[in-house]
Each structure stands twice: as C-alpha cells, then as structure tokens.
Amino acid sequence: MLHSVSGRSAALFPACNDDQSAIRHQSGAIRPNKRQSGFRRRRNKSGTVRANRGFFYESATALPRFTDGLNLAFGIAMNSIVIAAEPEPIAVDVSRTAVIIIDMQRDFLEPGGFGESLGNDVSLLAAAIAPCKRLLAAARATGMMVVHTREGHRPDLSDAPLAKIERGAPGKRIGAPGPMGRILVRGEPGHDIISALAPADAEPVIDKPGKGAFYATDLHAILVNRGIDNLIVCGVTTEICVHTTVREANDRGFRCIVPADCCASYFPEFHRAGLQMIKAQGGILGWVSSSAAVLAALDQRNRKTGDGDRRHAA
C-alpha cells in the first residue's frame, strides 16, 4: 500500500457554481450551460453552435478554472516523490516537505562537550554526519526547505529548569566552563552546529531550550507559513531530541519520515528501539527510511525536472 500525498489534489477541479457553470457534452467536451449564457450564440455554416466571440464556453471563467486545475495537477505530479520506507512507502510533495536536522552541535558530537561530560562516547554519533551531509546537499539542490535546531540556554540560564541544571557531576553541568566554553549555552563555541553541516544563510536555525524542537520555539509557525506538511527528521539523539520532535510534530498534524542512518545515539540499543517505536502499529508516529531511499527518490525527481542540474549550474 502506498501512503499518498496530502489531499490537496482532491480539490483540483472545483465544481462551477450557478453563475459560471459548464456541463460536459456526451462526447466528453465541455460546453456551457445554456441557461447561463454570457454570450450571444450563433450557428455557423457547418451547423456548430458557438459564441460570437469564438469561445465554446458560456462563462468566461470556465476555461481558466479548468486549466488552472490542470496546471496545479501537473505541478503536484512533478514535485511528488515516493520514498521507500517502513511500514509502507510514502509519497510526498517536495515543495511541502522540510528537512529538519536536530542538534548536530559540537557540544554533543565533539570531545569536551556536554555529551562527553555526561560520560558518553561521542564518537558513536559521528556515524550520522556523512548521511546527513549527503541528504542536506540533495535537499538544497532540490530547493527544499531546510531547518536546523540547537539545544541550549540563555547565558543567565533563566530558561533552564533547575532539575536540568543540577543533572550530572558538579563542574560538568549546563553552564559550567568547558573546553568549548560554557556547556550548552547559546553563543559559546560548543553550542555551534558542526562545520560539516553548517546552515546556509537562508536556512532557519531554531534555538530550543528543551528536547523537542516545537517546545518554546516558533518552529510551528515557520512551517505553517511555508505550507509544510511533511518533515524529514535527522539528527541526534534518536531516542531523545529526534523522538521528542517527531512526537510533537505528529500531534500537530505533520507526517514525519526518519532516515535511520541520519540519526544516532550514544546507546545503539536505544537507537534501534526508538526507530521501532516510530514505525510500529502501522506508523503510529511516522515512517522510518534511509538516506539512500530519500536520495534515490529525489534523484529520480530531479532528473525528471532538471532542477538539480539548474541549481548546480547556478
């Protein structure tokens, strides 16, 4: 079974109202409703009835409404991709899909940061960097929206709950001095996104004080204002910030696709369990895929439209 794109296509050809109606002839051609004649009609030598301006449509708006529907249908078809995923393949409109890269920060991925201060092996997260980089490049080449997030707090820690600040060994807590500045504090070197995945100038960066990207941020407004329906969620860690973001997005009506190799955890068993929970029970939280599957779908679409070639040339 294929999970289809959002239901916009169901309204491609809205029914004409009484003031601008057209009916379908037995031959399949559209002709005007005689009761709503907007033009004087005459019969030519061949016996064909036509309007005296040469239109076969009674309403001047009937033809544009129909062709607008065709243009919209064509646009959706050209932008639609099918991504191999579990529990089933999913079709999405790339113009209504955003890539969200969660918390690929130095504090989590590099030695000396917050992740290591908690006793974690930060090298386990490095496996997600290369897949994220490839997917990010493909999304940019396609013209998709890309959003980055960073977890961190104000320098005065006024947005950090005491329960969070007191977590961990003294001297290695949020706000404490570290090799890359104060741990998990906005503006410090460790708070930065790693250079391999640095945001482009036009890409929004969401600074979040919690685990989920929607909590106490303007992410929801940004996505809604851009007409986004679908999210491809990448980043770290799978079971905490990625999972929380997927849950928040699911509750807000977004469809989430998680490329498994674009996520990572300090605990491999948590990574596996987190992905299983997302796709369980028919995709209760979303779909689990891979960077290769997403790239294959985007490549097929870009070869069809030529978008990738044009963007690289520019």
Backbone bond lengths (Angstrom), bond angles and torsions (degrees), N, CA, C in turn:
res aa  C-N    CA-C-N  psi(-1)  N-CA   C-N-CA  omega(-1)  CA-C   N-CA-C  phi
1 M - - - 1.469 - - 1.516 109.58 -
2 L 1.287 117.49 137.50 1.461 123.40 178.67 1.511 109.70 -104.47
3 H 1.340 116.35 126.35 1.463 120.02 175.80 1.519 106.82 -84.02
4 S 1.335 116.15 120.30 1.457 120.24 -169.60 1.509 112.09 -86.52
5 V 1.348 114.22 171.64 1.455 121.39 177.50 1.514 109.92 -65.59
6 S 1.327 115.68 169.86 1.454 120.91 -177.52 1.515 111.15 -58.76
7 G 1.338 115.90 161.13 1.457 121.65 -168.62 1.501 115.80 -75.87
8 R 1.353 119.60 16.54 1.455 119.47 179.66 1.517 112.29 -60.35
9 S 1.357 117.29 -32.74 1.458 119.65 -175.48 1.520 112.22 -66.11
10 A 1.345 117.43 -18.87 1.463 119.90 179.89 1.517 111.64 -68.17
11 A 1.329 117.23 -18.83 1.460 120.90 -177.89 1.519 112.05 -111.77
12 L 1.326 116.06 26.19 1.460 119.35 -176.84 1.515 112.20 -66.25
13 F 1.332 117.08 -35.93 1.454 120.84 -175.01 1.520 109.31 -120.90
14 P 1.314 118.73 77.37 1.460 121.17 -177.85 1.518 111.43 -61.56
15 A 1.329 114.89 144.47 1.462 119.22 -179.42 1.520 109.81 -66.87
16 C 1.331 116.88 139.29 1.458 120.63 177.88 1.529 108.39 -73.12
17 N 1.328 117.48 146.64 1.453 120.15 177.99 1.529 110.14 -87.56
18 D 1.324 116.02 -177.12 1.459 120.30 -174.59 1.518 112.50 -64.05
19 D 1.320 116.89 -26.91 1.458 119.89 -177.30 1.510 113.00 -83.74
20 Q 1.324 118.13 -15.28 1.462 119.48 -179.13 1.532 107.83 -145.64
21 S 1.316 114.59 67.25 1.458 118.88 -172.86 1.511 111.65 -105.51
22 A 1.328 114.53 153.54 1.453 121.97 173.24 1.512 107.27 -141.25
23 I 1.337 116.27 144.77 1.450 119.56 -179.73 1.512 108.58 -119.41
24 R 1.326 115.65 156.21 1.450 120.81 -177.03 1.527 110.11 -92.28
25 H 1.330 116.07 125.33 1.454 122.78 178.11 1.527 108.91 -69.75
26 Q 1.318 117.05 160.58 1.457 120.32 178.21 1.523 112.07 -58.25
27 S 1.334 117.69 -28.55 1.462 120.79 179.70 1.513 112.15 -74.62
28 G 1.347 117.37 -10.62 1.456 121.16 -177.33 1.506 112.67 102.48
29 A 1.339 118.38 -12.71 1.460 120.27 -179.75 1.517 110.15 -78.30
30 I 1.320 115.80 147.69 1.465 119.73 177.11 1.516 109.25 -85.88
31 R 1.336 116.55 131.11 1.447 120.43 175.32 1.524 108.52 -135.01
32 P 1.311 117.80 160.97 1.461 120.19 -173.15 1.512 113.13 -74.01
33 N 1.299 113.25 159.71 1.448 121.57 173.54 1.536 107.55 -79.47
34 K 1.302 116.66 120.69 1.464 119.82 -173.49 1.523 112.26 -61.79
35 R 1.329 116.61 -26.93 1.449 118.85 -177.83 1.518 112.79 -71.02
36 Q 1.316 118.13 -18.71 1.454 120.70 -174.90 1.523 110.38 -115.40
37 S 1.311 116.88 41.89 1.455 120.09 -173.76 1.516 111.70 -64.09
38 G 1.319 115.03 123.63 1.451 121.09 175.94 1.513 111.37 -100.41
39 F 1.303 117.23 -9.23 1.453 122.50 -179.35 1.520 109.72 -131.35
40 R 1.293 117.22 153.13 1.465 120.39 170.47 1.515 107.85 -73.02
41 R 1.319 116.74 142.23 1.461 121.09 -174.81 1.521 109.42 -113.60
42 R 1.310 117.38 147.07 1.458 121.21 177.36 1.518 108.79 -143.78
43 R 1.299 116.57 161.51 1.451 121.89 -178.35 1.527 108.41 -106.03
44 N 1.322 117.13 126.37 1.461 119.08 179.39 1.526 109.96 -84.15
45 K 1.331 115.68 -177.64 1.462 119.83 -173.95 1.519 112.60 -62.66
46 S 1.306 116.43 -28.76 1.467 118.65 -179.06 1.521 112.51 -79.45
47 G 1.354 115.45 -7.28 1.451 119.20 -179.90 1.512 113.79 93.81
48 T 1.349 116.90 -1.21 1.464 120.38 -179.79 1.516 110.15 -79.44
49 V 1.314 115.70 130.79 1.454 119.67 177.08 1.519 108.92 -82.79
50 R 1.326 117.07 130.44 1.457 120.27 176.76 1.524 109.05 -145.41
51 A 1.322 114.87 161.76 1.454 119.72 176.77 1.519 109.06 -75.66
52 N 1.338 117.56 152.51 1.458 119.42 -174.13 1.528 112.52 -71.31
53 R 1.343 118.14 -5.29 1.453 119.55 172.54 1.523 111.73 -97.13
54 G 1.314 115.81 3.80 1.453 119.20 176.40 1.524 113.61 90.67
55 F 1.352 119.28 6.10 1.447 121.55 179.88 1.516 109.82 -92.56
56 F 1.305 116.81 143.99 1.459 121.35 173.88 1.520 110.84 -92.13
57 Y 1.349 117.98 8.75 1.450 123.06 -176.81 1.511 109.36 -116.85
58 E 1.305 115.48 136.45 1.447 119.72 -179.00 1.513 110.88 -71.68
59 S 1.334 117.03 -43.89 1.456 121.13 -178.63 1.507 109.81 -95.34
60 A 1.305 116.76 136.37 1.463 120.23 179.90 1.510 111.55 -67.80
61 T 1.337 118.09 -17.78 1.463 120.69 -178.19 1.517 113.12 -95.27
62 A 1.337 117.40 -9.49 1.463 118.88 -174.83 1.518 111.89 -64.27
63 L 1.329 118.12 -46.17 1.456 120.53 -177.95 1.526 112.30 -66.75
64 P 1.338 120.19 -47.30 1.462 118.64 177.59 1.516 113.13 -59.07
65 R 1.327 118.02 -37.76 1.470 119.77 179.88 1.516 110.23 -62.40
66 F 1.328 117.11 -40.04 1.455 120.53 -179.18 1.522 111.05 -69.15
67 T 1.324 117.23 -45.64 1.463 120.09 -178.36 1.517 111.42 -69.76
68 D 1.332 117.70 -32.17 1.460 119.24 174.68 1.518 110.36 -60.55
69 G 1.332 115.98 -39.94 1.454 119.69 177.35 1.512 111.64 -62.90
70 L 1.347 116.54 -41.26 1.458 119.82 177.94 1.520 111.19 -63.21
71 N 1.326 116.49 -42.33 1.460 119.78 179.97 1.516 111.48 -63.41
72 L 1.328 117.30 -41.48 1.448 120.81 178.81 1.518 110.87 -65.81
73 A 1.343 116.32 -42.17 1.459 120.09 178.04 1.522 110.65 -61.58
74 F 1.329 117.12 -41.09 1.459 121.03 179.41 1.521 110.21 -64.52
75 G 1.345 116.75 -41.93 1.457 120.51 -179.82 1.508 112.04 -62.97
76 I 1.337 117.05 -42.23 1.453 120.67 178.72 1.522 110.38 -65.20
77 A 1.334 116.86 -41.83 1.461 120.33 -179.84 1.519 110.86 -62.37
78 M 1.325 117.55 -41.33 1.457 121.05 -179.21 1.524 111.83 -69.98
79 N 1.324 117.72 -28.63 1.459 121.22 -178.23 1.519 113.33 -92.41
80 S 1.310 117.75 -9.25 1.452 121.05 -175.64 1.529 111.37 -80.73
81 I 1.327 115.66 135.41 1.458 121.21 173.97 1.522 108.23 -128.77
82 V 1.310 116.01 155.58 1.463 121.75 176.01 1.523 108.00 -115.44
83 I 1.320 116.50 120.80 1.462 122.32 -177.20 1.522 108.99 -105.09
84 A 1.310 115.85 125.55 1.462 120.05 174.33 1.521 108.74 -65.98
85 A 1.320 116.69 128.00 1.464 120.89 -174.68 1.512 109.83 -157.69
86 E 1.313 115.53 171.36 1.454 122.91 171.65 1.526 108.70 -116.13
87 P 1.324 118.65 139.88 1.461 127.58 11.89 1.524 115.13 -82.80
88 E 1.349 118.41 -5.82 1.461 121.23 179.22 1.522 108.43 -159.59
89 P 1.329 117.44 158.28 1.473 119.04 175.33 1.524 110.51 -59.67
90 I 1.319 115.59 152.75 1.463 119.90 -178.57 1.521 109.77 -132.59
91 A 1.335 116.76 134.03 1.454 122.79 177.03 1.520 108.91 -99.98
92 V 1.322 116.73 132.44 1.458 120.94 179.33 1.524 109.73 -136.17
93 D 1.307 115.38 155.79 1.458 123.42 173.24 1.524 106.59 -92.25
94 V 1.336 117.31 117.13 1.462 119.51 -174.77 1.523 112.22 -64.42
95 S 1.337 117.51 -26.29 1.456 119.85 178.88 1.525 111.69 -71.10
96 R 1.333 117.08 -14.62 1.462 122.37 178.96 1.527 110.95 -117.17
97 T 1.338 115.33 25.05 1.466 121.44 -178.32 1.523 109.90 -126.49
98 A 1.318 116.54 135.39 1.465 121.69 178.39 1.522 109.81 -119.93
99 V 1.334 114.86 145.74 1.460 121.46 171.09 1.523 107.29 -95.66
100 I 1.319 116.78 126.39 1.460 121.34 177.10 1.531 108.44 -115.73
101 I 1.322 115.89 121.59 1.460 121.51 -179.85 1.524 107.59 -106.58
102 I 1.325 115.06 113.71 1.461 122.33 -170.62 1.535 111.80 -91.87
103 D 1.328 115.94 116.67 1.475 124.22 161.59 1.534 115.14 54.02
104 M 1.323 116.97 40.28 1.472 119.25 175.74 1.544 107.99 -82.26
105 Q 1.332 114.21 68.77 1.452 122.59 -171.86 1.526 111.84 -105.44
106 R 1.303 114.77 156.31 1.458 120.51 177.86 1.521 111.32 -60.89
107 D 1.334 117.18 -36.48 1.465 120.86 -179.79 1.515 112.74 -60.45
108 F 1.336 117.41 -26.15 1.460 120.72 -179.18 1.528 112.84 -99.53
109 L 1.329 116.81 -31.32 1.455 119.39 -171.24 1.529 115.08 -103.67
110 E 1.310 118.40 -14.52 1.464 120.11 -174.89 1.526 110.94 -113.27
111 P 1.330 116.40 151.94 1.471 119.68 175.94 1.528 111.06 -59.66
112 G 1.320 115.11 142.23 1.453 120.66 178.96 1.511 114.26 93.62
113 G 1.330 117.68 -5.85 1.454 121.02 -178.55 1.514 112.48 -90.68
114 F 1.322 114.24 -170.48 1.454 120.94 -176.44 1.527 111.33 -63.48
115 G 1.322 117.24 -40.42 1.459 120.03 -179.01 1.511 112.17 -58.89
116 E 1.305 116.16 -45.16 1.461 119.53 179.79 1.524 111.48 -70.04
117 S 1.343 116.35 -31.98 1.462 119.08 179.46 1.516 111.92 -62.84
118 L 1.329 116.75 -23.08 1.462 121.40 177.57 1.523 111.97 -87.37
119 G 1.333 116.44 3.60 1.455 120.84 177.60 1.514 114.47 91.12
120 N 1.328 118.01 14.98 1.466 121.41 -177.38 1.519 112.32 -89.82
121 D 1.319 115.42 153.87 1.463 122.60 172.90 1.527 107.83 -87.89
122 V 1.337 116.76 99.45 1.458 120.50 -173.37 1.531 112.58 -69.29
123 S 1.327 117.47 -16.61 1.465 119.40 179.72 1.525 111.66 -65.27
124 L 1.337 117.51 -21.49 1.462 120.22 179.98 1.528 111.85 -66.92
125 L 1.326 116.82 -23.54 1.464 119.72 179.86 1.521 112.36 -82.10
126 A 1.317 117.14 -17.08 1.464 120.46 -175.14 1.521 113.00 -63.98
127 A 1.331 116.93 -23.23 1.471 120.09 -178.23 1.523 112.35 -61.33
128 A 1.328 117.74 -24.69 1.465 120.63 -177.75 1.521 113.31 -83.57
129 I 1.325 117.95 -12.97 1.473 120.42 -173.07 1.525 111.91 -64.47
130 A 1.328 117.75 -52.07 1.468 120.51 -176.30 1.529 112.34 -63.53
131 P 1.349 120.09 -46.69 1.473 118.91 176.03 1.523 112.88 -59.86
132 C 1.332 117.13 -40.51 1.471 119.84 177.81 1.524 110.76 -62.50
133 K 1.313 116.23 -39.94 1.467 120.17 -178.81 1.519 111.23 -63.89
134 R 1.335 117.15 -42.08 1.467 120.58 178.68 1.523 111.11 -66.52
135 L 1.317 116.84 -42.97 1.464 119.65 -179.84 1.525 110.71 -66.94
136 L 1.319 116.97 -39.00 1.454 121.32 178.55 1.528 111.01 -61.31
137 A 1.337 116.82 -43.64 1.467 120.66 179.22 1.521 111.18 -63.01
138 A 1.336 117.04 -41.15 1.460 120.84 -179.90 1.530 111.11 -67.77
139 A 1.325 117.15 -40.20 1.471 120.55 178.63 1.521 110.72 -62.86
140 R 1.318 116.51 -42.29 1.464 119.98 178.64 1.520 111.14 -65.28
141 A 1.330 116.76 -40.96 1.467 120.36 179.58 1.523 111.45 -64.16
142 T 1.333 116.43 -29.44 1.459 121.55 -179.78 1.522 111.86 -84.46
143 G 1.318 116.98 -15.61 1.460 120.58 -177.87 1.511 113.75 85.84
144 M 1.333 116.97 19.52 1.462 120.48 179.63 1.525 110.62 -75.93
145 M 1.317 115.22 155.31 1.454 120.62 174.62 1.526 109.19 -70.41
146 V 1.332 116.43 136.36 1.469 122.61 177.11 1.522 108.42 -125.53
147 V 1.325 115.69 132.01 1.460 121.74 178.94 1.528 108.31 -126.83
148 H 1.334 116.06 138.26 1.462 121.70 176.15 1.525 108.78 -114.44
149 T 1.325 116.50 148.90 1.457 119.63 173.94 1.527 110.14 -124.55
150 R 1.335 114.43 154.28 1.465 121.58 174.90 1.530 107.72 -136.77
151 E 1.317 116.30 129.40 1.458 118.75 172.94 1.521 108.80 -88.50
152 G 1.320 115.93 131.95 1.454 119.74 179.19 1.515 110.13 178.66
153 H 1.311 114.41 176.06 1.462 119.55 -173.11 1.515 112.00 -131.90
154 R 1.317 114.67 163.53 1.450 121.22 175.60 1.530 109.57 -61.48
155 P 1.320 117.03 151.84 1.474 118.90 -179.62 1.523 113.91 -56.83
156 D 1.343 117.52 -30.97 1.469 119.22 178.50 1.521 112.79 -86.34
157 L 1.337 117.05 0.46 1.469 124.35 178.23 1.526 112.89 60.41
158 S 1.316 116.59 22.77 1.464 119.56 -178.60 1.519 112.62 -68.48
159 D 1.320 117.85 -18.40 1.470 121.31 179.02 1.525 111.91 -101.67
160 A 1.335 117.78 10.52 1.465 121.72 -179.35 1.520 109.77 -108.05
161 P 1.316 118.89 118.28 1.467 120.91 178.33 1.530 110.95 -60.60
162 L 1.296 115.76 147.32 1.461 120.81 -179.77 1.522 111.37 -58.50
163 A 1.336 116.37 -37.84 1.468 119.62 179.72 1.524 111.57 -60.61
164 K 1.324 116.43 -30.51 1.461 120.18 178.89 1.529 110.82 -80.32
165 I 1.323 116.39 -39.75 1.460 120.11 -178.94 1.526 111.30 -64.85
166 E 1.320 117.12 -36.66 1.465 121.03 -175.25 1.522 113.37 -81.76
167 R 1.320 117.32 -1.54 1.461 120.85 -178.71 1.528 110.33 -74.73
168 G 1.320 117.67 137.67 1.454 121.67 176.24 1.524 112.73 94.60
169 A 1.323 114.08 174.92 1.462 119.92 -178.40 1.523 110.76 -70.58
170 P 1.321 118.27 142.83 1.470 120.45 176.65 1.533 110.24 -55.78
171 G 1.312 115.61 140.28 1.459 120.43 -178.16 1.522 113.21 88.30
172 K 1.345 117.03 -9.61 1.463 121.14 178.54 1.531 110.75 -129.07
173 R 1.304 114.99 30.10 1.456 120.71 -177.45 1.531 110.53 -101.96
174 I 1.330 115.37 171.71 1.466 120.89 176.98 1.525 108.72 -56.92
175 G 1.327 115.38 129.35 1.453 121.42 -179.83 1.507 114.22 93.28
176 A 1.327 117.64 -15.83 1.464 120.54 179.87 1.530 110.19 -73.86
177 P 1.341 117.38 150.79 1.470 120.04 177.14 1.528 110.68 -63.99
178 G 1.328 115.77 140.25 1.454 120.98 177.76 1.514 110.77 -142.01
179 P 1.327 117.93 178.07 1.467 120.82 -179.43 1.528 113.51 -59.77
180 M 1.343 117.69 -23.99 1.467 121.32 179.62 1.525 110.94 -115.47
181 G 1.318 116.10 35.73 1.454 120.46 -178.72 1.516 110.77 90.92
182 R 1.312 115.31 -171.22 1.457 119.56 -179.52 1.528 109.83 -64.39
183 I 1.306 115.34 135.40 1.462 121.55 -171.99 1.522 111.05 -67.82
184 L 1.313 115.02 126.62 1.466 124.19 173.91 1.534 112.94 56.39
185 V 1.306 115.90 40.60 1.458 122.21 177.28 1.518 109.11 -116.68
186 R 1.309 116.45 132.07 1.458 122.12 -178.42 1.529 111.15 -58.89
187 G 1.323 114.62 137.64 1.453 119.92 179.60 1.514 114.08 92.49
188 E 1.328 117.54 -14.29 1.463 121.38 178.76 1.532 109.39 -84.55
189 P 1.346 117.72 153.31 1.474 119.89 -178.90 1.529 113.83 -54.96
190 G 1.328 117.40 -37.85 1.459 119.93 -178.81 1.517 114.25 -68.22
191 H 1.325 116.05 -19.75 1.458 120.77 179.67 1.526 112.04 -77.01
192 D 1.312 117.26 -17.15 1.462 121.91 -176.47 1.523 111.77 -66.53
193 I 1.311 115.21 151.72 1.468 121.73 170.42 1.525 108.19 -72.73
194 I 1.326 117.04 142.03 1.457 120.66 -178.11 1.534 110.58 -58.76
195 S 1.316 116.42 149.25 1.466 121.09 -172.85 1.525 112.60 -62.13
196 A 1.330 117.66 -31.77 1.467 120.49 -178.18 1.518 112.47 -63.54
197 L 1.344 117.04 -23.05 1.469 121.57 -177.46 1.523 110.93 -123.54
198 A 1.323 116.95 28.44 1.464 121.33 -176.14 1.527 110.91 -58.02
199 P 1.323 118.00 135.83 1.466 120.87 179.65 1.527 112.48 -64.82
200 A 1.315 116.07 145.11 1.466 121.07 170.89 1.523 108.44 -77.14
201 D 1.324 116.03 164.40 1.464 120.70 -173.58 1.528 113.09 -57.42
202 A 1.325 117.76 -37.95 1.468 120.57 -174.11 1.523 113.02 -89.01
203 E 1.318 118.41 0.31 1.463 121.19 -175.68 1.527 111.35 -91.34
204 P 1.336 117.65 123.61 1.463 119.99 -179.60 1.533 112.13 -61.73
205 V 1.308 115.87 141.10 1.464 122.66 173.94 1.527 107.08 -117.85
206 I 1.316 116.08 119.10 1.460 122.30 -177.90 1.523 109.04 -97.96
207 D 1.320 117.04 117.25 1.463 121.43 173.93 1.517 108.21 -91.84
208 K 1.308 115.29 115.31 1.466 121.02 -173.55 1.535 110.13 -116.08
209 P 1.325 117.38 139.20 1.452 120.18 178.26 1.525 114.06 -88.95
210 G 1.333 116.70 -8.53 1.455 120.65 -176.81 1.515 112.27 -120.76
211 K 1.304 115.41 -166.78 1.465 120.79 179.97 1.525 111.84 -77.53
212 G 1.329 116.60 -43.65 1.460 120.51 -179.08 1.517 111.82 -82.26
213 A 1.338 115.67 147.05 1.467 120.59 -177.74 1.522 112.76 -76.47
214 F 1.339 117.90 -13.32 1.457 120.80 -179.58 1.529 112.48 -92.61
215 Y 1.315 116.94 -23.99 1.463 120.44 -175.90 1.531 110.90 -67.98
216 A 1.333 116.73 122.55 1.467 124.24 175.33 1.531 112.51 56.85
217 T 1.343 116.36 35.07 1.467 121.23 176.21 1.533 109.21 -134.87
218 D 1.326 116.04 175.08 1.466 121.27 176.90 1.529 112.23 -103.00
219 L 1.334 117.18 20.78 1.463 120.60 -177.80 1.525 111.70 -58.93
220 H 1.325 117.66 -44.30 1.466 120.25 -177.48 1.523 110.75 -59.31
221 A 1.311 117.20 -45.13 1.467 120.84 179.72 1.524 110.97 -63.00
222 I 1.318 116.97 -41.17 1.470 120.90 -179.91 1.519 110.55 -61.26
223 L 1.325 117.50 -45.02 1.464 121.41 -178.40 1.524 111.57 -67.47
224 V 1.321 116.26 -43.65 1.465 120.01 179.95 1.521 110.43 -63.83
225 N 1.306 117.50 -42.03 1.467 120.89 -179.28 1.523 112.44 -65.71
226 R 1.301 117.45 -24.63 1.464 121.45 176.72 1.526 112.67 -93.55
227 G 1.319 118.14 1.98 1.461 121.09 178.47 1.508 114.03 71.24
228 I 1.326 117.23 31.57 1.460 121.31 -176.77 1.532 110.48 -84.54
229 D 1.336 115.57 132.57 1.465 122.58 176.96 1.521 112.76 -111.92
230 N 1.338 116.22 -27.72 1.460 122.19 -170.07 1.523 110.22 -125.36
231 L 1.325 116.11 143.50 1.461 121.52 179.68 1.523 110.06 -125.74
232 I 1.317 116.26 132.14 1.459 122.09 169.07 1.520 105.51 -102.19
233 V 1.328 116.59 109.66 1.462 121.76 -168.85 1.524 110.36 -104.58
234 C 1.324 115.53 122.55 1.463 122.79 -179.39 1.522 108.60 -125.69
235 G 1.329 117.16 169.18 1.451 119.82 171.28 1.508 114.83 122.90
236 V 1.337 115.10 -160.39 1.463 122.03 -174.84 1.528 109.80 -135.55
237 T 1.323 114.03 153.76 1.443 126.36 -14.00 1.524 109.00 -91.90
238 T 1.333 114.90 156.82 1.461 120.15 -172.45 1.520 112.59 -55.14
239 E 1.333 115.47 -48.00 1.469 119.69 -171.27 1.526 113.91 -85.51
240 I 1.328 117.45 -11.26 1.465 119.11 -177.77 1.527 110.10 -110.45
241 C 1.331 118.43 -84.49 1.471 120.09 -171.54 1.524 112.86 -72.48
242 V 1.336 117.90 -37.37 1.469 119.84 176.33 1.521 109.97 -66.19
243 H 1.324 116.31 -48.04 1.458 120.73 -177.50 1.520 111.33 -63.30
244 T 1.325 116.95 -43.95 1.462 119.93 179.95 1.522 110.68 -62.31
245 T 1.327 116.81 -41.51 1.462 120.96 179.00 1.519 111.37 -64.17
246 V 1.326 117.33 -42.16 1.466 121.03 178.33 1.525 110.43 -62.78
247 R 1.314 117.49 -42.11 1.464 120.74 178.64 1.531 111.08 -63.68
248 E 1.326 116.15 -45.05 1.464 119.90 178.17 1.527 111.04 -61.43
249 A 1.330 116.53 -43.63 1.465 120.93 -179.21 1.517 111.35 -65.19
250 N 1.321 116.66 -41.63 1.457 121.11 179.22 1.523 110.80 -60.37
251 D 1.313 117.50 -42.18 1.464 121.07 179.07 1.522 112.05 -67.30
252 R 1.324 117.43 -21.93 1.469 121.75 179.65 1.530 112.44 -95.25
253 G 1.324 117.00 4.75 1.455 120.25 173.73 1.511 115.68 93.98
254 F 1.330 118.36 7.24 1.459 120.59 177.15 1.524 109.72 -86.79
255 R 1.317 115.29 147.38 1.463 120.91 174.14 1.512 107.66 -96.01
256 C 1.325 116.55 126.96 1.464 121.61 -173.14 1.525 111.70 -111.67
257 I 1.323 114.75 133.17 1.463 122.41 174.62 1.516 106.89 -118.21
258 V 1.324 117.39 126.22 1.459 121.93 -177.29 1.527 109.18 -115.53
259 P 1.341 118.47 107.86 1.470 120.29 173.75 1.532 108.71 -72.43
260 A 1.320 116.86 115.83 1.466 120.96 -170.20 1.521 112.67 -58.57
261 D 1.334 117.70 -40.04 1.464 119.78 -176.48 1.520 112.98 -79.08
262 C 1.333 117.12 -6.73 1.473 121.26 175.23 1.521 111.25 -92.40
263 C 1.321 116.69 6.64 1.462 122.36 177.11 1.527 108.07 -125.66
264 A 1.317 115.92 161.18 1.465 119.71 178.99 1.519 109.13 -158.99
265 S 1.345 114.12 165.05 1.457 121.19 -179.61 1.521 109.19 -142.89
266 Y 1.320 116.00 156.95 1.459 120.32 171.48 1.524 111.08 -69.28
267 F 1.342 115.12 -16.09 1.458 121.53 -178.32 1.535 108.88 -124.90
268 P 1.328 118.23 102.57 1.472 120.99 -176.98 1.524 113.56 -53.10
269 E 1.325 117.31 -35.03 1.467 119.32 -179.76 1.525 111.20 -68.71
270 F 1.330 117.60 -31.34 1.460 120.72 176.11 1.530 110.39 -70.16
271 H 1.308 115.85 -37.99 1.469 120.73 177.52 1.525 109.93 -58.71
272 R 1.321 116.08 -49.61 1.469 120.05 -179.18 1.527 111.17 -63.20
273 A 1.326 116.80 -43.99 1.462 119.98 -179.19 1.528 111.52 -65.31
274 G 1.329 116.63 -39.26 1.466 120.34 179.50 1.518 112.38 -61.21
275 L 1.326 115.80 -42.06 1.463 119.96 179.13 1.521 111.01 -68.25
276 Q 1.333 116.87 -39.66 1.463 120.22 178.17 1.520 110.88 -60.73
277 M 1.324 117.04 -38.69 1.464 120.32 -178.74 1.522 111.58 -67.33
278 I 1.325 117.46 -35.20 1.468 120.73 -178.93 1.525 111.35 -64.72
279 K 1.326 117.01 -44.40 1.466 120.50 -173.25 1.522 113.93 -93.11
280 A 1.335 117.83 -3.16 1.465 120.99 -177.21 1.528 111.71 -66.05
281 Q 1.319 115.47 159.30 1.463 123.45 174.72 1.527 112.28 52.64
282 G 1.321 115.50 46.87 1.454 120.23 177.61 1.519 114.17 75.57
283 G 1.332 116.62 22.62 1.458 120.29 179.96 1.516 111.38 85.74
284 I 1.327 116.33 53.97 1.463 120.34 -174.07 1.525 112.21 -62.53
285 L 1.331 116.54 -29.12 1.465 120.19 177.02 1.522 112.84 -114.14
286 G 1.327 117.54 -19.38 1.458 119.49 -178.96 1.512 111.76 162.29
287 W 1.317 114.63 -154.53 1.459 123.00 -176.55 1.524 109.41 -121.08
288 V 1.318 116.32 144.59 1.457 121.79 176.15 1.523 107.93 -112.57
289 S 1.313 115.64 127.66 1.454 121.10 -177.54 1.531 109.02 -133.38
290 S 1.318 116.77 -152.00 1.460 122.24 177.00 1.518 108.51 -144.12
291 S 1.318 116.71 161.00 1.469 119.31 177.72 1.521 110.49 -62.15
292 A 1.341 117.26 -36.86 1.462 120.40 -179.91 1.518 111.49 -61.88
293 A 1.331 117.18 -40.26 1.466 120.66 179.86 1.523 111.17 -67.46
294 V 1.326 117.03 -41.88 1.465 120.06 178.80 1.530 110.20 -66.15
295 L 1.323 116.69 -43.36 1.467 120.00 -179.80 1.524 111.25 -64.05
296 A 1.324 117.56 -39.22 1.469 120.60 179.15 1.519 110.70 -63.10
297 A 1.336 116.92 -42.23 1.465 120.60 179.54 1.524 111.12 -66.14
298 L 1.331 117.14 -42.24 1.471 120.51 178.85 1.515 111.36 -67.54
299 D 1.321 116.70 -38.77 1.462 119.95 -179.81 1.516 111.23 -64.52
300 Q 1.323 116.50 -40.77 1.463 119.98 178.30 1.524 110.97 -63.09
301 R 1.318 115.84 -41.92 1.467 120.17 178.88 1.516 111.01 -67.07
302 N 1.332 118.74 -42.88 1.465 121.84 -177.71 1.525 112.23 -68.43
303 R 1.337 116.93 -33.36 1.467 118.98 176.52 1.522 110.73 -69.47
304 K 1.328 115.69 -30.48 1.462 120.40 178.85 1.526 111.34 -72.64
305 T 1.329 116.32 -38.00 1.469 120.82 -175.64 1.523 113.90 -98.71
306 G 1.349 116.80 -21.30 1.459 119.98 -175.59 1.508 114.03 79.30
307 D 1.342 118.01 7.76 1.458 121.45 -177.23 1.518 112.43 -60.29
308 G 1.335 116.26 -46.79 1.449 119.12 -176.97 1.509 112.51 -59.97
309 D 1.347 116.22 -42.12 1.464 120.39 -178.99 1.523 110.30 -65.51
310 R 1.342 117.33 -42.56 1.463 120.62 -178.62 1.524 111.23 -64.58
311 R 1.346 116.26 -40.40 1.463 119.19 -177.99 1.515 110.97 -70.24
312 H 1.343 117.07 -38.30 1.460 119.30 178.37 1.534 110.07 -66.15
313 A 1.332 116.29 -38.17 1.462 119.99 179.02 1.513 111.91 -64.68
314 A 1.346 114.81 -35.71 1.482 119.07 179.85 1.513 110.77 -69.93
